[in-house]
């Protein structure tokens, strides 16, 4: 069975485009450019930030699917080890519980 992969290509591209839009907006502001152009660039950046939020939510969903697909006690998950450590403190001497 192939290991599930998380594709970060779109979110990386959105972040790159957001950085570019913010850079343009800052240059327009620093140069004392047209205020309307500056506002438009900031609105583009806001839209891109919103897209990043949406893509982040989808990424969380993808991660949940991967986590739910893991078998109980799978290596790296640590569920069995964690439970034995937690419950071990409740056992009476000699393990009679």
C-alpha positions in Angstrom: 0.0 0.0 0.0 1.3 3.4 -0.9 1.9 5.9 1.9 -0.5 8.8 1.7 1.1 12.0 0.7 0.2 15.6 1.5 0.4 17.9 -1.5 1.6 21.4 -0.5 2.1 22.7 -4.0 -1.0 24.9 -4.1 -0.5 26.3 -0.6 3.1 27.1 -1.4 2.1 28.9 -4.6 -0.6 30.9 -2.8 1.9 32.0 -0.2 4.3 33.0 -3.0 1.6 35.0 -4.8 0.6 36.6 -1.5 4.2 37.7 -0.8 4.3 39.2 -4.3 1.0 41.1 -3.9 2.1 42.5 -0.5 5.5 43.5 -2.0 3.7 45.4 -4.8 1.4 47.1 -2.3 4.3 48.2 -0.1 6.2 49.6 -3.1 3.1 51.5 -4.2 2.7 53.0 -0.7 6.4 53.8 -0.4 6.5 55.5 -3.7 3.4 57.6 -2.9 1.6 56.0 -5.8 -2.1 56.1 -6.6 -4.1 55.2 -3.5 -6.6 53.3 -5.5 -3.9 51.0 -7.0 -2.6 50.4 -3.5 -6.1 49.4 -2.2 -6.6 47.1 -5.2 -3.3 45.3 -4.4 -4.2 45.0 -0.8 -7.5 43.5 -1.8 -5.7 41.0 -4.0 -3.5 40.1 -1.1 -6.6 39.7 1.1 -8.2 37.4 -1.4 -5.0 35.3 -1.6 -4.9 35.2 2.2 -8.5 33.9 2.2 -7.5 31.3 -0.3 -4.7 30.2 2.0 -7.1 29.8 4.9 -9.4 27.7 2.7 -6.6 25.5 1.5 -5.4 25.2 5.1 -8.8 23.9 6.1 -8.6 21.3 3.3 -5.1 20.4 4.4 -6.4 19.7 7.9 -9.1 17.5 6.4 -6.4 15.6 4.4 -4.3 15.1 7.6 -7.4 13.8 9.5 -8.0 11.2 6.7 -4.3 10.1 7.0 -4.5 9.9 10.8 -7.7 7.9 10.7 -6.2 5.4 8.3 -3.5 4.5 10.7 -3.9 1.1 12.5 -4.4 1.3 16.3 -1.0 1.1 18.0 0.9 1.8 14.7 4.5 2.8 15.1 4.9 6.5 15.6 1.3 6.8 16.9 2.2 5.6 20.3 -1.3 4.8 21.5 -0.6 1.4 23.0 2.5 2.7 24.8 0.8 5.8 26.1 -2.1 3.8 27.4 0.1 1.2 29.1 2.1 4.0 30.8 -1.1 5.8 31.9 -2.8 2.7 33.2 0.3 1.2 34.7 0.1 3.7 37.6 -3.3 2.3 38.5 -2.2 -1.3 38.8 -1.8 -2.8 42.2 1.5 -4.4 43.2 1.8 -7.8 41.6 -0.5 -6.8 38.7 -3.7 -8.2 40.3 -5.9 -5.5 38.8 
